Amino acid sequence: MYSKELLFLIASLFLYIICRYFNQGETQLVKLISQPIHLPFSQMEKICNETILQNTEILETERYKLIHYIDTESCVVCELKAMYQWNDFLIKTGLEKSVQLYYIIDTRNHNRKELIAAINETYIQGEGYFDNTGIFRITNEFIPSNKFFHTFLLDHNNNVIVAGNPLNNPKIEELLIETIDNMNNKSNNVLSK
């Protein structure tokens, strides 16, 4: 019961912040938070590369997934070249042991050689997937087209608990950290009882 109240409070706070910046934010956020995200990794191509670093410390005890989805509308090469910022963010915030970063790239409108070259130019902490068929979007059609909602934190049931990119929004960064801290504290309290 406490978990649902906390989740509702966090979602409400986030909803308030979003509505200040986007007219349609409330509707889009409600759609996003009301459904679990499907992660059809088995139907995507895992990116295997020496520049992709997996944080093996948390793979077995992973609590949260941070999904960064790059759709066909985005400058994928630009985003890939900036992926090192996620490494810095996870270390700066101390979340590297609580969060596993997954990035999903919709490759349908992009030159594969350019994408691989961009990946080779940066070190990325996390797991990457090429979505060659658009299956992520198909199985999660409720995800808004607004790029703001293409980064989200998932709980262990793949429910969205925070949406928005913390790299370019300090309020989202603060909300993300507070949410994980609260969820970790709640989890620790349950374990100590």
C-alpha positions as CSV (number, residue, x, y, z in Angstrom):
1,M,0.0,0.0,0.0
2,Y,2.8,2.4,0.9
3,S,4.5,1.7,-2.4
4,K,1.3,2.7,-4.4
5,E,1.0,5.9,-2.3
6,L,4.7,6.8,-2.9
7,L,4.4,6.0,-6.6
8,F,1.2,8.1,-6.9
9,L,3.0,11.0,-5.1
10,I,6.0,10.8,-7.3
11,A,3.9,10.6,-10.5
12,S,1.8,13.5,-9.3
13,L,4.9,15.6,-8.7
14,F,6.3,14.7,-12.0
15,L,3.0,15.4,-13.7
16,Y,2.9,18.9,-12.2
17,I,6.5,19.6,-13.5
18,I,5.7,18.4,-17.0
19,C,2.4,20.3,-17.3
20,R,4.2,23.5,-16.8
21,Y,6.3,22.9,-19.9
22,F,4.0,21.0,-22.2
23,N,0.3,21.6,-22.9
24,Q,-0.3,18.0,-23.7
25,G,2.1,16.6,-21.2
26,E,-0.5,15.4,-18.8
27,T,-2.3,13.2,-21.3
28,Q,1.0,11.8,-22.7
29,L,2.4,11.1,-19.3
30,V,-0.7,9.4,-18.0
31,K,-0.6,7.1,-21.1
32,L,3.0,6.4,-20.5
33,I,2.8,5.7,-16.8
34,S,-0.4,3.6,-17.0
35,Q,1.1,0.8,-19.0
36,P,4.3,-1.4,-18.7
37,I,6.9,-1.0,-21.3
38,H,7.6,-4.1,-23.4
39,L,11.3,-4.8,-24.0
40,P,11.4,-7.2,-27.0
41,F,15.2,-7.5,-26.8
42,S,15.1,-11.0,-28.3
43,Q,13.7,-9.5,-31.5
44,M,16.4,-6.8,-31.7
45,E,20.0,-7.0,-32.6
46,K,22.3,-6.6,-29.6
47,I,25.2,-4.3,-30.3
48,C,28.4,-6.1,-29.5
49,N,31.4,-3.9,-29.6
50,E,34.6,-3.3,-27.6
51,T,33.5,0.3,-26.9
52,I,30.3,-0.8,-25.1
53,L,31.0,-1.4,-21.4
54,Q,28.5,-3.6,-19.4
55,N,28.2,-2.9,-15.8
56,T,28.3,-6.5,-14.6
57,E,28.1,-5.5,-11.0
58,I,24.4,-4.8,-11.2
59,L,23.2,-7.2,-13.9
60,E,22.2,-9.9,-11.3
61,T,20.7,-7.5,-8.8
62,E,19.3,-4.9,-11.2
63,R,16.5,-2.9,-9.7
64,Y,15.9,-0.2,-12.3
65,K,16.3,0.1,-16.0
66,L,16.9,3.4,-17.7
67,I,15.7,3.2,-21.3
68,H,16.9,5.7,-23.8
69,Y,15.0,5.3,-27.1
70,I,16.3,6.9,-30.3
71,D,13.7,6.9,-32.9
72,T,13.8,7.4,-36.7
73,E,13.1,11.2,-36.3
74,S,16.3,11.8,-34.3
75,C,19.8,12.5,-35.5
76,V,21.0,9.1,-34.3
77,V,24.7,9.7,-35.1
78,C,24.6,12.9,-33.1
79,E,22.9,11.1,-30.1
80,L,25.4,8.2,-30.3
81,K,28.4,10.6,-30.2
82,A,26.9,12.2,-27.1
83,M,26.3,8.8,-25.3
84,Y,29.4,9.3,-23.1
85,Q,27.3,11.8,-21.2
86,W,25.3,8.9,-19.8
87,N,28.4,7.4,-18.3
88,D,29.3,10.7,-16.7
89,F,25.7,11.2,-15.4
90,L,25.5,7.7,-13.8
91,I,28.9,8.2,-12.1
92,K,28.2,11.8,-11.0
93,T,24.8,10.9,-9.5
94,G,26.0,7.6,-7.9
95,L,23.4,5.6,-9.8
96,E,25.8,3.4,-11.7
97,K,25.2,0.5,-9.2
98,S,21.4,1.0,-9.1
99,V,20.5,1.6,-12.7
100,Q,21.3,-0.3,-15.9
101,L,21.2,1.9,-19.0
102,Y,19.7,0.4,-22.1
103,Y,19.6,2.3,-25.4
104,I,17.4,1.2,-28.3
105,I,18.1,2.6,-31.7
106,D,15.4,2.5,-34.4
107,T,17.7,1.9,-37.5
108,R,15.1,1.8,-40.2
109,N,16.0,5.2,-41.7
110,H,19.7,5.2,-41.0
111,N,22.9,4.1,-42.6
112,R,24.2,1.2,-40.6
113,K,27.9,1.9,-41.3
114,E,27.5,5.4,-40.0
115,L,25.8,4.1,-36.8
116,I,28.6,1.6,-36.2
117,A,31.3,4.2,-36.8
118,A,29.6,6.6,-34.3
119,I,29.4,3.8,-31.7
120,N,33.1,3.0,-32.3
121,E,33.9,6.7,-31.5
122,T,32.5,6.6,-28.0
123,Y,32.6,4.4,-24.9
124,I,29.1,3.6,-23.8
125,Q,28.2,2.2,-20.4
126,G,25.1,0.1,-20.9
127,E,23.4,-2.3,-23.3
128,G,22.6,-1.2,-26.8
129,Y,20.2,-2.7,-29.3
130,F,19.5,-2.0,-33.0
131,D,15.8,-2.2,-33.6
132,N,15.8,-3.0,-37.3
133,T,12.1,-3.6,-37.6
134,G,10.6,-1.0,-35.3
135,I,9.3,-3.7,-32.9
136,F,9.9,-1.5,-29.8
137,R,7.6,1.2,-31.2
138,I,5.0,-1.4,-32.4
139,T,4.9,-3.1,-29.0
140,N,4.8,0.2,-27.1
141,E,2.5,2.3,-29.4
142,F,1.4,4.4,-26.5
143,I,4.8,6.0,-26.2
144,P,4.4,9.6,-27.3
145,S,6.2,10.9,-30.4
146,N,7.5,13.8,-28.3
147,K,11.3,13.0,-27.9
148,F,11.0,14.3,-24.3
149,F,9.2,11.1,-23.4
150,H,11.8,8.8,-25.0
151,T,13.9,8.4,-21.9
152,F,12.3,6.7,-18.9
153,L,13.1,4.9,-15.7
154,L,11.5,1.5,-15.2
155,D,10.9,-0.5,-12.0
156,H,11.5,-4.2,-11.8
157,N,8.1,-4.8,-13.4
158,N,9.0,-2.5,-16.4
159,N,6.5,0.1,-15.3
160,V,7.5,3.7,-16.0
161,I,8.2,5.6,-12.8
162,V,10.0,8.6,-14.3
163,A,9.9,10.0,-17.8
164,G,12.2,12.6,-19.3
165,N,15.9,13.0,-20.1
166,P,17.9,14.0,-17.0
167,L,20.9,15.0,-19.2
168,N,19.2,18.2,-20.4
169,N,16.7,18.9,-17.5
170,P,18.0,19.4,-14.0
171,K,14.4,18.9,-12.6
172,I,14.2,15.5,-14.2
173,E,17.7,14.6,-12.8
174,E,16.6,15.6,-9.3
175,L,13.3,13.7,-9.6
176,L,15.1,10.6,-10.9
177,I,17.6,10.6,-8.1
178,E,14.9,11.3,-5.4
179,T,12.8,8.5,-6.9
180,I,15.6,5.9,-6.8
181,D,16.7,7.0,-3.3
182,N,13.1,6.7,-2.1
183,M,12.6,3.3,-3.7
184,N,16.0,2.0,-2.4
185,N,15.2,3.3,1.1
186,K,11.8,1.6,1.0
187,S,13.4,-1.6,-0.2
188,N,16.0,-1.4,2.6
189,N,13.3,-0.8,5.2
190,V,11.4,-3.9,4.1
191,L,14.5,-6.0,4.2
192,S,15.4,-4.8,7.8
193,K,11.9,-5.8,9.2
